[in-house]
Amino acid sequence: MSHSSDDTTDLLVEMAVDQEIASLLAAIEQEEIPDRLSKLAIELQNALVEKRRRDVKS
């Protein structure tokens, strides 16, 4: 089974995007995180979990 030129191009673009995302995540992980931002992230995560639980029960 051979890939068309479009499939190969799509795959290369997807791999480039994946690499860019990985690079950005690595850079973010190296940054210091202020306490306030960490607390807000935890609150957001908890709110999303609660919303998901309510949505599943509906």
PQR file with spaces between the fields and no chain letter, atoms N, CA, C, O and H, PARSE charges and radii, in Angstrom:
ATOM       1  N    MET     1       0.856   -1.182    0.000 -0.4000 1.5000
ATOM       2  CA   MET     1       0.000    0.000    0.000 -0.0000 2.0000
ATOM       3  C    MET     1       0.887    1.225    0.000  0.5500 1.7000
ATOM       4  O    MET     1       1.676    1.411    0.927 -0.5500 1.4000
ATOM       5  N    SER     2       0.779    2.066   -1.015 -0.4000 1.5000
ATOM       6  CA   SER     2       1.632    3.249   -1.110 -0.0000 2.0000
ATOM       7  C    SER     2       0.867    4.483   -0.678  0.5500 1.7000
ATOM       8  O    SER     2      -0.359    4.553   -0.768 -0.5500 1.4000
ATOM       9  H    SER     2       0.138    1.915   -1.768  0.4000 1.0000
ATOM      10  N    HIS     3       1.637    5.458   -0.205 -0.4000 1.5000
ATOM      11  CA   HIS     3       1.046    6.730    0.208 -0.0000 2.0000
ATOM      12  C    HIS     3       1.074    7.696   -0.955  0.5500 1.7000
ATOM      13  O    HIS     3       2.026    7.712   -1.736 -0.5500 1.4000
ATOM      14  H    HIS     3       2.633    5.401   -0.132  0.4000 1.0000
ATOM      15  N    SER     4       0.036    8.498   -1.073 -0.4000 1.5000
ATOM      16  CA   SER     4       0.053    9.538   -2.091 -0.0000 2.0000
ATOM      17  C    SER     4       0.942   10.676   -1.610  0.5500 1.7000
ATOM      18  O    SER     4       1.322   10.725   -0.441 -0.5500 1.4000
ATOM      19  H    SER     4      -0.738    8.485   -0.439  0.4000 1.0000
ATOM      20  N    SER     5       1.263   11.570   -2.500 -0.4000 1.5000
ATOM      21  CA   SER     5       2.088   12.734   -2.157 -0.0000 2.0000
ATOM      22  C    SER     5       1.402   13.563   -1.072  0.5500 1.7000
ATOM      23  O    SER     5       2.060   14.065   -0.159 -0.5500 1.4000
ATOM      24  H    SER     5       0.954   11.530   -3.450  0.4000 1.0000
ATOM      25  N    ASP     6       0.074   13.706   -1.173 -0.4000 1.5000
ATOM      26  CA   ASP     6      -0.678   14.463   -0.173 -0.0000 2.0000
ATOM      27  C    ASP     6      -0.582   13.822    1.196  0.5500 1.7000
ATOM      28  O    ASP     6      -0.434   14.520    2.199 -0.5500 1.4000
ATOM      29  H    ASP     6      -0.460   13.299   -1.914  0.4000 1.0000
ATOM      30  N    ASP     7      -0.664   12.486    1.251 -0.4000 1.5000
ATOM      31  CA   ASP     7      -0.553   11.777    2.527 -0.0000 2.0000
ATOM      32  C    ASP     7       0.816   12.003    3.151  0.5500 1.7000
ATOM      33  O    ASP     7       0.925   12.223    4.357 -0.5500 1.4000
ATOM      34  H    ASP     7      -0.783   11.919    0.437  0.4000 1.0000
ATOM      35  N    THR     8       1.848   11.949    2.338 -0.4000 1.5000
ATOM      36  CA   THR     8       3.210   12.149    2.833 -0.0000 2.0000
ATOM      37  C    THR     8       3.377   13.571    3.344  0.5500 1.7000
ATOM      38  O    THR     8       3.968   13.789    4.402 -0.5500 1.4000
ATOM      39  H    THR     8       1.759   11.770    1.358  0.4000 1.0000
ATOM      40  N    THR     9       2.855   14.545    2.590 -0.4000 1.5000
ATOM      41  CA   THR     9       2.928   15.943    3.011 -0.0000 2.0000
ATOM      42  C    THR     9       2.176   16.145    4.314  0.5500 1.7000
ATOM      43  O    THR     9       2.675   16.808    5.223 -0.5500 1.4000
ATOM      44  H    THR     9       2.375   14.368    1.731  0.4000 1.0000
ATOM      45  N    ASP    10       0.977   15.578    4.413 -0.4000 1.5000
ATOM      46  CA   ASP    10       0.186   15.691    5.638 -0.0000 2.0000
ATOM      47  C    ASP    10       0.943   15.105    6.829  0.5500 1.7000
ATOM      48  O    ASP    10       0.950   15.685    7.914 -0.5500 1.4000
ATOM      49  H    ASP    10       0.572   15.040    3.674  0.4000 1.0000
ATOM      50  N    LEU    11       1.568   13.969    6.622 -0.4000 1.5000
ATOM      51  CA   LEU    11       2.314   13.314    7.692 -0.0000 2.0000
ATOM      52  C    LEU    11       3.497   14.177    8.137  0.5500 1.7000
ATOM      53  O    LEU    11       3.763   14.311    9.332 -0.5500 1.4000
ATOM      54  H    LEU    11       1.562   13.497    5.741  0.4000 1.0000
ATOM      55  N    LEU    12       4.199   14.757    7.171 -0.4000 1.5000
ATOM      56  CA   LEU    12       5.336   15.616    7.499 -0.0000 2.0000
ATOM      57  C    LEU    12       4.898   16.870    8.245  0.5500 1.7000
ATOM      58  O    LEU    12       5.567   17.302    9.184 -0.5500 1.4000
ATOM      59  H    LEU    12       3.983   14.648    6.200  0.4000 1.0000
ATOM      60  N    VAL    13       3.784   17.451    7.831 -0.4000 1.5000
ATOM      61  CA   VAL    13       3.250   18.637    8.520 -0.0000 2.0000
ATOM      62  C    VAL    13       2.846   18.260    9.940  0.5500 1.7000
ATOM      63  O    VAL    13       3.140   18.992   10.885 -0.5500 1.4000
ATOM      64  H    VAL    13       3.241   17.100    7.068  0.4000 1.0000
ATOM      65  N    GLU    14       2.178   17.131   10.093 -0.4000 1.5000
ATOM      66  CA   GLU    14       1.758   16.675   11.420 -0.0000 2.0000
ATOM      67  C    GLU    14       2.966   16.423   12.316  0.5500 1.7000
ATOM      68  O    GLU    14       2.951   16.776   13.495 -0.5500 1.4000
ATOM      69  H    GLU    14       1.939   16.536    9.325  0.4000 1.0000
ATOM      70  N    MET    15       4.002   15.819   11.766 -0.4000 1.5000
ATOM      71  CA   MET    15       5.210   15.565   12.553 -0.0000 2.0000
ATOM      72  C    MET    15       5.883   16.877   12.953  0.5500 1.7000
ATOM      73  O    MET    15       6.390   16.993   14.068 -0.5500 1.4000
ATOM      74  H    MET    15       4.014   15.532   10.808  0.4000 1.0000
ATOM      75  N    ALA    16       5.892   17.854   12.068 -0.4000 1.5000
ATOM      76  CA   ALA    16       6.494   19.158   12.376 -0.0000 2.0000
ATOM      77  C    ALA    16       5.709   19.857   13.480  0.5500 1.7000
ATOM      78  O    ALA    16       6.295   20.458   14.380 -0.5500 1.4000
ATOM      79  H    ALA    16       5.480   17.760   11.162  0.4000 1.0000
ATOM      80  N    VAL    17       4.392   19.775   13.408 -0.4000 1.5000
ATOM      81  CA   VAL    17       3.553   20.384   14.444 -0.0000 2.0000
ATOM      82  C    VAL    17       3.778   19.670   15.775  0.5500 1.7000
ATOM      83  O    VAL    17       3.898   20.319   16.815 -0.5500 1.4000
ATOM      84  H    VAL    17       3.916   19.286   12.676  0.4000 1.0000
ATOM      85  N    ASP    18       3.835   18.341   15.749 -0.4000 1.5000
ATOM      86  CA   ASP    18       4.088   17.576   16.966 -0.0000 2.0000
ATOM      87  C    ASP    18       5.426   17.973   17.578  0.5500 1.7000
ATOM      88  O    ASP    18       5.533   18.112   18.796 -0.5500 1.4000
ATOM      89  H    ASP    18       3.738   17.814   14.905  0.4000 1.0000
ATOM      90  N    GLN    19       6.442   18.155   16.746 -0.4000 1.5000
ATOM      91  CA   GLN    19       7.772   18.552   17.228 -0.0000 2.0000
ATOM      92  C    GLN    19       7.727   19.949   17.826  0.5500 1.7000
ATOM      93  O    GLN    19       8.360   20.211   18.849 -0.5500 1.4000
ATOM      94  H    GLN    19       6.355   18.042   15.756  0.4000 1.0000
ATOM      95  N    GLU    20       6.978   20.849   17.188 -0.4000 1.5000
ATOM      96  CA   GLU    20       6.854   22.218   17.711 -0.0000 2.0000
ATOM      97  C    GLU    20       6.154   22.212   19.062  0.5500 1.7000
ATOM      98  O    GLU    20       6.567   22.914   19.984 -0.5500 1.4000
ATOM      99  H    GLU    20       6.463   20.637   16.357  0.4000 1.0000
ATOM     100  N    ILE    21       5.100   21.422   19.177 -0.4000 1.5000
ATOM     101  CA   ILE    21       4.369   21.311   20.445 -0.0000 2.0000
ATOM     102  C    ILE    21       5.282   20.735   21.520  0.5500 1.7000
ATOM     103  O    ILE    21       5.305   21.239   22.643 -0.5500 1.4000
ATOM     104  H    ILE    21       4.764   20.851   18.428  0.4000 1.0000
ATOM     105  N    ALA    22       6.025   19.701   21.197 -0.4000 1.5000
ATOM     106  CA   ALA    22       6.949   19.097   22.158 -0.0000 2.0000
ATOM     107  C    ALA    22       8.001   20.108   22.597  0.5500 1.7000
ATOM     108  O    ALA    22       8.358   20.165   23.774 -0.5500 1.4000
ATOM     109  H    ALA    22       6.007   19.291   20.285  0.4000 1.0000
ATOM     110  N    SER    23       8.491   20.897   21.665 -0.4000 1.5000
ATOM     111  CA   SER    23       9.492   21.910   21.978 -0.0000 2.0000
ATOM     112  C    SER    23       8.910   22.980   22.904  0.5500 1.7000
ATOM     113  O    SER    23       9.553   23.394   23.869 -0.5500 1.4000
ATOM     114  H    SER    23       8.201   20.851   20.709  0.4000 1.0000
ATOM     115  N    LEU    24       7.696   23.419   22.602 -0.4000 1.5000
ATOM     116  CA   LEU    24       7.042   24.421   23.448 -0.0000 2.0000
ATOM     117  C    LEU    24       6.777   23.873   24.854  0.5500 1.7000
ATOM     118  O    LEU    24       6.997   24.570   25.845 -0.5500 1.4000
ATOM     119  H    LEU    24       7.174   23.083   21.818  0.4000 1.0000
ATOM     120  N    LEU    25       6.311   22.645   24.936 -0.4000 1.5000
ATOM     121  CA   LEU    25       6.059   22.043   26.247 -0.0000 2.0000
ATOM     122  C    LEU    25       7.351   21.918   27.052  0.5500 1.7000
ATOM     123  O    LEU    25       7.356   22.158   28.260 -0.5500 1.4000
ATOM     124  H    LEU    25       6.133   22.079   24.131  0.4000 1.0000
ATOM     125  N    ALA    26       8.435   21.547   26.394 -0.4000 1.5000
ATOM     126  CA   ALA    26       9.728   21.443   27.081 -0.0000 2.0000
ATOM     127  C    ALA    26      10.156   22.807   27.612  0.5500 1.7000
ATOM     128  O    ALA    26      10.648   22.913   28.736 -0.5500 1.4000
ATOM     129  H    ALA    26       8.431   21.353   25.413  0.4000 1.0000
ATOM     130  N    ALA    27       9.969   23.849   26.806 -0.4000 1.5000
ATOM     131  CA   ALA    27      10.330   25.195   27.243 -0.0000 2.0000
ATOM     132  C    ALA    27       9.467   25.636   28.420  0.5500 1.7000
ATOM     133  O    ALA    27       9.963   26.241   29.370 -0.5500 1.4000
ATOM     134  H    ALA    27       9.569   23.762   25.894  0.4000 1.0000
ATOM     135  N    ILE    28       8.177   25.331   28.353 -0.4000 1.5000
ATOM     136  CA   ILE    28       7.265   25.692   29.444 -0.0000 2.0000
ATOM     137  C    ILE    28       7.667   24.976   30.727  0.5500 1.7000
ATOM     138  O    ILE    28       7.652   25.572   31.804 -0.5500 1.4000
ATOM     139  H    ILE    28       7.773   24.840   27.581  0.4000 1.0000
ATOM     140  N    GLU    29       8.023   23.707   30.617 -0.4000 1.5000
ATOM     141  CA   GLU    29       8.404   22.929   31.794 -0.0000 2.0000
ATOM     142  C    GLU    29       9.650   23.480   32.471  0.5500 1.7000
ATOM     143  O    GLU    29       9.855   23.244   33.662 -0.5500 1.4000
ATOM     144  H    GLU    29       8.035   23.223   29.742  0.4000 1.0000
ATOM     145  N    GLN    30      10.484   24.206   31.740 -0.4000 1.5000
ATOM     146  CA   GLN    30      11.707   24.777   32.306 -0.0000 2.0000
ATOM     147  C    GLN    30      11.445   26.090   33.058  0.5500 1.7000
ATOM     148  O    GLN    30      12.293   26.547   33.825 -0.5500 1.4000
ATOM     149  H    GLN    30      10.318   24.397   30.773  0.4000 1.0000
ATOM     150  N    GLU    31      10.282   26.688   32.838 -0.4000 1.5000
ATOM     151  CA   GLU    31       9.965   27.978   33.441 -0.0000 2.0000
ATOM     152  C    GLU    31       9.533   27.825   34.901  0.5500 1.7000
ATOM     153  O    GLU    31       8.896   26.844   35.286 -0.5500 1.4000
ATOM     154  H    GLU    31       9.594   26.317   32.214  0.4000 1.0000
ATOM     155  N    GLU    32       9.901   28.824   35.693 -0.4000 1.5000
ATOM     156  CA   GLU    32       9.409   28.884   37.063 -0.0000 2.0000
ATOM     157  C    GLU    32       7.912   29.189   37.035  0.5500 1.7000
ATOM     158  O    GLU    32       7.444   29.967   36.203 -0.5500 1.4000
ATOM     159  H    GLU    32      10.418   29.621   35.380  0.4000 1.0000
ATOM     160  N    ILE    33       7.175   28.575   37.944 -0.4000 1.5000
ATOM     161  CA   ILE    33       5.732   28.786   37.996 -0.0000 2.0000
ATOM     162  C    ILE    33       5.387   29.519   39.291  0.5500 1.7000
ATOM     163  O    ILE    33       5.615   28.989   40.378 -0.5500 1.4000
ATOM     164  H    ILE    33       7.555   27.944   38.619  0.4000 1.0000
ATOM     165  N    PRO    34       4.841   30.729   39.185 -0.5600 1.5000
ATOM     166  CA   PRO    34       4.441   31.456   40.388  0.2800 2.0000
ATOM     167  C    PRO    34       3.372   30.675   41.157  0.5500 1.7000
ATOM     168  O    PRO    34       2.542   29.992   40.558 -0.5500 1.4000
ATOM     169  N    ASP    35       3.400   30.781   42.481 -0.4000 1.5000
ATOM     170  CA   ASP    35       2.436   30.060   43.316 -0.0000 2.0000
ATOM     171  C    ASP    35       0.994   30.358   42.921  0.5500 1.7000
ATOM     172  O    ASP    35       0.160   29.453   42.876 -0.5500 1.4000
ATOM     173  H    ASP    35       4.074   31.336   42.968  0.4000 1.0000
ATOM     174  N    ARG    36       0.706   31.606   42.638 -0.4000 1.5000
ATOM     175  CA   ARG    36      -0.668   31.992   42.286 -0.0000 2.0000
ATOM     176  C    ARG    36      -1.125   31.263   41.026  0.5500 1.7000
ATOM     177  O    ARG    36      -2.261   30.796   40.954 -0.5500 1.4000
ATOM     178  H    ARG    36       1.384   32.340   42.674  0.4000 1.0000
ATOM     179  N    LEU    37      -0.254   31.167   40.047 -0.4000 1.5000
ATOM     180  CA   LEU    37      -0.604   30.473   38.806 -0.0000 2.0000
ATOM     181  C    LEU    37      -0.842   28.992   39.064  0.5500 1.7000
ATOM     182  O    LEU    37      -1.762   28.402   38.498 -0.5500 1.4000
ATOM     183  H    LEU    37       0.669   31.546   40.106  0.4000 1.0000
ATOM     184  N    SER    38      -0.022   28.392   39.911 -0.4000 1.5000
ATOM     185  CA   SER    38      -0.210   26.977   40.256 -0.0000 2.0000
ATOM     186  C    SER    38      -1.554   26.759   40.935  0.5500 1.7000
ATOM     187  O    SER    38      -2.264   25.805   40.618 -0.5500 1.4000
ATOM     188  H    SER    38       0.726   28.871   40.370  0.4000 1.0000
ATOM     189  N    LYS    39      -1.906   27.640   41.868 -0.4000 1.5000
ATOM     190  CA   LYS    39      -3.193   27.522   42.569 -0.0000 2.0000
ATOM     191  C    LYS    39      -4.363   27.675   41.596  0.5500 1.7000
ATOM     192  O    LYS    39      -5.340   26.930   41.667 -0.5500 1.4000
ATOM     193  H    LYS    39      -1.330   28.416   42.125  0.4000 1.0000
ATOM     194  N    LEU    40      -4.254   28.644   40.691 -0.4000 1.5000
ATOM     195  CA   LEU    40      -5.318   28.835   39.702 -0.0000 2.0000
ATOM     196  C    LEU    40      -5.441   27.635   38.777  0.5500 1.7000
ATOM     197  O    LEU    40      -6.551   27.243   38.418 -0.5500 1.4000
ATOM     198  H    LEU    40      -3.460   29.249   40.633  0.4000 1.0000
ATOM     199  N    ALA    41      -4.328   27.053   38.391 -0.4000 1.5000
ATOM     200  CA   ALA    41      -4.355   25.872   37.524 -0.0000 2.0000
ATOM     201  C    ALA    41      -5.042   24.706   38.226  0.5500 1.7000
ATOM     202  O    ALA    41      -5.815   23.974   37.607 -0.5500 1.4000
ATOM     203  H    ALA    41      -3.426   27.372   38.683  0.4000 1.0000
ATOM     204  N    ILE    42      -4.763   24.532   39.511 -0.4000 1.5000
ATOM     205  CA   ILE    42      -5.403   23.457   40.278 -0.0000 2.0000
ATOM     206  C    ILE    42      -6.903   23.714   40.394  0.5500 1.7000
ATOM     207  O    ILE    42      -7.704   22.789   40.256 -0.5500 1.4000
ATOM     208  H    ILE    42      -4.135   25.126   40.014  0.4000 1.0000
ATOM     209  N    GLU    43      -7.286   24.970   40.648 -0.4000 1.5000
ATOM     210  CA   GLU    43      -8.703   25.308   40.736 -0.0000 2.0000
ATOM     211  C    GLU    43      -9.399   25.040   39.403  0.5500 1.7000
ATOM     212  O    GLU    43     -10.509   24.507   39.375 -0.5500 1.4000
ATOM     213  H    GLU    43      -6.636   25.721   40.759  0.4000 1.0000
ATOM     214  N    LEU    44      -8.753   25.406   38.311 -0.4000 1.5000
ATOM     215  CA   LEU    44      -9.313   25.158   36.981 -0.0000 2.0000
ATOM     216  C    LEU    44      -9.468   23.660   36.739  0.5500 1.7000
ATOM     217  O    LEU    44     -10.501   23.210   36.245 -0.5500 1.4000
ATOM     218  H    LEU    44      -7.851   25.838   38.334  0.4000 1.0000
ATOM     219  N    GLN    45      -8.457   22.907   37.081 -0.4000 1.5000
ATOM     220  CA   GLN    45      -8.514   21.457   36.896 -0.0000 2.0000
ATOM     221  C    GLN    45      -9.671   20.863   37.701  0.5500 1.7000
ATOM     222  O    GLN    45     -10.415   20.025   37.190 -0.5500 1.4000
ATOM     223  H    GLN    45      -7.618   23.273   37.482  0.4000 1.0000
ATOM     224  N    ASN    46      -9.824   21.287   38.941 -0.4000 1.5000
ATOM     225  CA   ASN    46     -10.911   20.784   39.782 -0.0000 2.0000
ATOM     226  C    ASN    46     -12.273   21.161   39.211  0.5500 1.7000
ATOM     227  O    ASN    46     -13.199   20.350   39.223 -0.5500 1.4000
ATOM     228  H    ASN    46      -9.220   21.968   39.356  0.4000 1.0000
ATOM     229  N    ALA    47     -12.400   22.394   38.710 -0.4000 1.5000
ATOM     230  CA   ALA    47     -13.665   22.834   38.118 -0.0000 2.0000
ATOM     231  C    ALA    47     -13.993   22.014   36.869  0.5500 1.7000
ATOM     232  O    ALA    47     -15.149   21.655   36.644 -0.5500 1.4000
ATOM     233  H    ALA    47     -11.648   23.054   38.700  0.4000 1.0000
ATOM     234  N    LEU    48     -12.982   21.722   36.066 -0.4000 1.5000
ATOM     235  CA   LEU    48     -13.207   20.910   34.871 -0.0000 2.0000
ATOM     236  C    LEU    48     -13.613   19.488   35.220  0.5500 1.7000
ATOM     237  O    LEU    48     -14.460   18.901   34.546 -0.5500 1.4000
ATOM     238  H    LEU    48     -12.043   22.014   36.249  0.4000 1.0000
ATOM     239  N    VAL    49     -13.020   18.931   36.262 -0.4000 1.5000
ATOM     240  CA   VAL    49     -13.386   17.584   36.712 -0.0000 2.0000
ATOM     241  C    VAL    49     -14.847   17.582   37.171  0.5500 1.7000
ATOM     242  O    VAL    49     -15.604   16.674   36.825 -0.5500 1.4000
ATOM     243  H    VAL    49     -12.332   19.408   36.809  0.4000 1.0000
ATOM     244  N    GLU    50     -15.244   18.590   37.944 -0.4000 1.5000
ATOM     245  CA   GLU    50     -16.627   18.674   38.413 -0.0000 2.0000
ATOM     246  C    GLU    50     -17.602   18.815   37.243  0.5500 1.7000
ATOM     247  O    GLU    50     -18.655   18.177   37.226 -0.5500 1.4000
ATOM     248  H    GLU    50     -14.629   19.327   38.224  0.4000 1.0000
ATOM     249  N    LYS    51     -17.248   19.650   36.269 -0.4000 1.5000
ATOM     250  CA   LYS    51     -18.105   19.827   35.099 -0.0000 2.0000
ATOM     251  C    LYS    51     -18.247   18.509   34.354  0.5500 1.7000
ATOM     252  O    LYS    51     -19.347   18.148   33.936 -0.5500 1.4000
ATOM     253  H    LYS    51     -16.393   20.168   36.282  0.4000 1.0000
ATOM     254  N    ARG    52     -17.146   17.791   34.185 -0.4000 1.5000
ATOM     255  CA   ARG    52     -17.187   16.509   33.477 -0.0000 2.0000
ATOM     256  C    ARG    52     -18.092   15.526   34.236  0.5500 1.7000
ATOM     257  O    ARG    52     -18.872   14.793   33.629 -0.5500 1.4000
ATOM     258  H    ARG    52     -16.253   18.085   34.525  0.4000 1.0000
ATOM     259  N    ARG    53     -17.978   15.522   35.551 -0.4000 1.5000
ATOM     260  CA   ARG    53     -18.820   14.618   36.351 -0.0000 2.0000
ATOM     261  C    ARG    53     -20.307   14.961   36.174  0.5500 1.7000
ATOM     262  O    ARG    53     -21.144   14.069   36.036 -0.5500 1.4000
ATOM     263  H    ARG    53     -17.344   16.118   36.045  0.4000 1.0000
ATOM     264  N    ARG    54     -20.624   16.263   36.179 -0.4000 1.5000
ATOM     265  CA   ARG    54     -22.021   16.670   35.993 -0.0000 2.0000
ATOM     266  C    ARG    54     -22.498   16.303   34.601  0.5500 1.7000
ATOM     267  O    ARG    54     -23.631   15.851   34.434 -0.5500 1.4000
ATOM     268  H    ARG    54     -19.945   16.988   36.291  0.4000 1.0000
ATOM     269  N    ASP    55     -21.641   16.492   33.588 -0.4000 1.5000
ATOM     270  CA   ASP    55     -22.022   16.190   32.214 -0.0000 2.0000
ATOM     271  C    ASP    55     -22.261   14.695   32.023  0.5500 1.7000
ATOM     272  O    ASP    55     -23.157   14.302   31.276 -0.5500 1.4000
ATOM     273  H    ASP    55     -20.721   16.859   33.724  0.4000 1.0000
ATOM     274  N    VAL    56     -21.467   13.858   32.692 -0.4000 1.5000
ATOM     275  CA   VAL    56     -21.608   12.411   32.573 -0.0000 2.0000
ATOM     276  C    VAL    56     -22.913   11.944   33.222  0.5500 1.7000
ATOM     277  O    VAL    56     -23.558   11.022   32.724 -0.5500 1.4000
ATOM     278  H    VAL    56     -20.739   14.177   33.299  0.4000 1.0000
ATOM     279  N    LYS    57     -23.301   12.577   34.333 -0.4000 1.5000
ATOM     280  CA   LYS    57     -24.529   12.186   35.040 -0.0000 2.0000
ATOM     281  C    LYS    57     -25.773   12.583   34.272  0.5500 1.7000
ATOM     282  O    LYS    57     -26.832   11.986   34.466 -0.5500 1.4000
ATOM     283  H    LYS    57     -22.776   13.325   34.738  0.4000 1.0000
ATOM     284  N    SER    58     -25.668   13.591   33.394 -0.4000 1.5000
ATOM     285  CA   SER    58     -26.841   14.081   32.646 -0.0000 2.0000
ATOM     286  C    SER    58     -27.257   13.129   31.557  0.5500 1.7000
ATOM     287  O    SER    58     -28.222   13.395   30.841 -0.5500 1.4000
ATOM     288  H    SER    58     -24.808   14.076   33.236  0.4000 1.0000
